[in-house]
Amino acid sequence: MASQTQNYHYPKPEEEDFYDVGEFNRAMDMIDEDIKQVEEAIPAAVRVKGAAESSYRTGDVNITPENIGLGNVPNVSTNNQTPTFTQASTRVNIINGERLSVIFGKIMKWFADLKTVAFSGKYTDLTDKPTIPAAVRVKGNAESAYRTGDVNLTAANIGALAVNGNAVSATKATQDSDGKVIKDTYLPLSGGNITGNLRLKGSGNYGNTLNFGDGDYVHISEPTEDHLEIKGSYINFVTSATGTGRFTLNGKDILTIDKIYPVGSIYMSVSATNPGTLFGGTWVRWGSGRVPIGVNESETEFSLVEKVGGSKYMQQHDHTPDTSSMGFLTYKYGSTIQRAQIQKNASSGFYTHGANAVGDLGYSLKTSESGTGASGNLQPYITCYMWKRTA
């Protein structure tokens, strides 16, 4: 008689039982049904992959930082991160969403440009810092110490004496802090007279300056019409008017070197000193060995300024006898003094010689150029130095 399996109670024939096909098929159907139920009861197998992986895995899957794309992230807490960065080239603000390496590079640039003061916070560590002027200290004439801050000066502070307790009618000070009488020492602000000597005290490249203000006219006068003296080793009057500046005396222009010797002027002297050292300007030697002569536009020789010509030697030229009918010529022939009669031939127009003539005299005499003896051609002269102003 058939028995059953221990766990699922499937039919199981005994050794002495005959094979029963139907019993066998019933057992297979039971097994199939149970496997189906088990299969439906077990969920599908889980498959896993990291974000950086290309395929899924099953079974015991170990996920590493590299599998999920965090291979470059240090495996430390946020507070222990050690990012690397490079200083930015320019100072710019940080932007939301930037990488830490970029942000820290920008911050490093700011600290580098601020230099030591970024960490010390001291004004003395600043470079190119502005100069702060010294604090203004004030004291009244009657006070011994200076004060700073909001200083209120009273009549007593400046040494004014009150009358009947009324500071408004205080007596004016008559002396300065050095004990000098004010009215005898200082110029009045408006009007008044100066007695004695006026001395300017100051320093600078050009000594002292007396400024008369911005008026159309400034008058310096001696009221008694006595003497007004301006004395100094070097006195220079300067006008700021370019090209139109004038210096006058009693309403008439004062002659200046530029008016007396403008550019192009000729200066003559028996001294060899360059007039530039005397008057200023630029001067060059002019006309050396020549006599000046006036320009005459109608004569070719003198038609242009600074035109040169002439010679100190007598030039070659002809002497033509008078056109009268005859004359005599005395000359030396050998050691004998001869006298010849020269007569013009009426028909030919030539001159012929008569008695005592030796040789053919022709009809003209010619002198040759020479630089010695009586043949010189110099007029009476006296020499001097001549200079021309060029600037």
ZIFEN-V723816 format. One record per run of one state. SS is the DSSP state (A for helix, B for strand, O for the rest). FROM is the first residue (numbers start at 1). TO is the last residue. If there is no record, write none. Layout:
BEGIN
((SS	FROM	TO) (SS	FROM	TO))
END
This chain:
BEGIN
((O	1	2) (B	3	4) (O	5	10) (B	11	12) (O	13	20) (A	21	41) (O	42	47) (B	48	48) (O	49	56) (B	57	57) (O	58	77) (A	78	80) (O	81	99) (A	100	114) (O	115	116) (A	117	120) (O	121	122) (A	123	125) (O	126	137) (B	138	138) (O	139	146) (B	147	147) (O	148	160) (B	161	163) (O	164	165) (B	166	171) (O	172	174) (B	175	175) (O	176	180) (B	181	181) (A	182	185) (O	186	247) (B	248	249) (O	250	251) (B	252	253) (O	254	256) (A	257	260) (O	261	265) (B	266	269) (O	270	275) (A	276	279) (O	280	282) (B	283	285) (O	286	299) (A	300	302) (O	303	312) (B	313	314) (O	315	316) (B	317	320) (O	321	325) (B	326	333) (O	334	335) (B	336	344) (O	345	350) (B	351	353) (O	354	363) (B	364	367) (O	368	369) (B	370	370) (O	371	372) (A	373	375) (B	376	376) (O	377	384) (B	385	389) (O	390	391))
END
